[in-house]
């Protein structure tokens, strides 16, 4: 079945019919290669034609063209925030719901920006709605959705940590991972959180419940979080790692600590 496919290893090896289905939003991308190969402008045009909203296209394409640098992530954000503007202007709430459950992972990524950047919602409301994307089965949606709220996490750190510390004990590994990944002091492809670089102890309410997490996906995120912190506060990270080893020297904790200390041990 097409859902089980592994996807091509290079863009040139993607079968034309698969690429066409991807650009029409009929299937999900199977791997990062396909994710990078999708023509988001074409996908957007197809989506808007299929939903009888083609009038949204021109201002959205201008937003993309105005980008200083067009990458998969910047185009993704531009489309998501542009759709938010159009849907707000046209009071088009019905379309938001459809995008949130669309079969295309990239469309769901756009939807996560529509939620994450919606300033008419409180931060708590945005977190509640973004959890749907945090638990998505597709890697791309899970990665984009924390970027959609990252800037607001940085601006409202105390409130965000209060919410995400509850996510850190959630039964779903993807939601637990969101709590850690979205608050990394340095992060990937995103702005740093200065407050956490200077005082990483503020994030312990999120990290402590995850110190022996059974999920390797979560372990990698926690290890990377502490490795981020080690670049500005190495003594803090060494102290936490020593404490965790004394109190819970499980193989999971040991794996996290190895990742956490990799920069210090270079």
C-alpha positions, 0 to 999 in steps of 0.5 A: 500500500502507498502509505507503507512506502519508504520513499526515494533516496534522492529527489530525481528518483521520486516517481512522477506519479508520486510527485504529482500526488504530493503536489496535489495534496493527495498523499503524505510525504514518506521521508525528508527527500519527498518533503523537500521535493514538494512544490509548496506553491503548486500544492497551495494553488491546487489546494485553493482550487480544490476548495474554491478559494483561489482568490487567496492565491495572489496575496500568498504568492506575493508573501512568498516572493517577498521572502529574503530567502526561500527555503522549505521552512521559510516558505512553509511559514509564509504560507501558514501565516498568509493563510491566517491573514486570509482566513481571519479577513474572510472569517473563514473558520470552516477552512481552518478545521479542514486544513488541520486534518488534511491528508497532506502533511505540508498542509497540516504544517501550514495549519499549525502556523494558522493556530500558533500565530493566531494572536486572538487566541490566548497562549493557553488556547494555542497550546491546547490546539497545537497539541493536535499537531504535536501528536501528529504521526508525521515527522514534519508536522511534529517539527513545524508545530513547535516552531509555530509557537516558539517565539511566544514560548520565548516571550512567555517563558514562565507560563509556557513552562507551566503548561509544558511541564504537564505535557512532559508527563503525557502518555504520548511520546510525541507530546512529551517530546514537544515539551522538551524540543520546543524549549531547547535553549538554542534549538534548530532552525529557530531563535535562541531562548536567551533566558534559558541559555543564561538560566537553564535551571528554569527548564527543570520542571520539564526535564526532570520527568523525562530523565529516564523516558523510555522513548528514544525520540524523547531521550534524544531531545532531552540530551540535545536540550542539555547539550544546548545548555552546556554551551553557555552553562557547562557547570550546570549541566555537569551537576545535573548529569551527576545528580541524575546518574546518582538518582536514576542510573538507568540505561535511558538516563545514561544515554541522555547524559552521553548526548548531554555531555558531548560538547563538554567532552570534546 
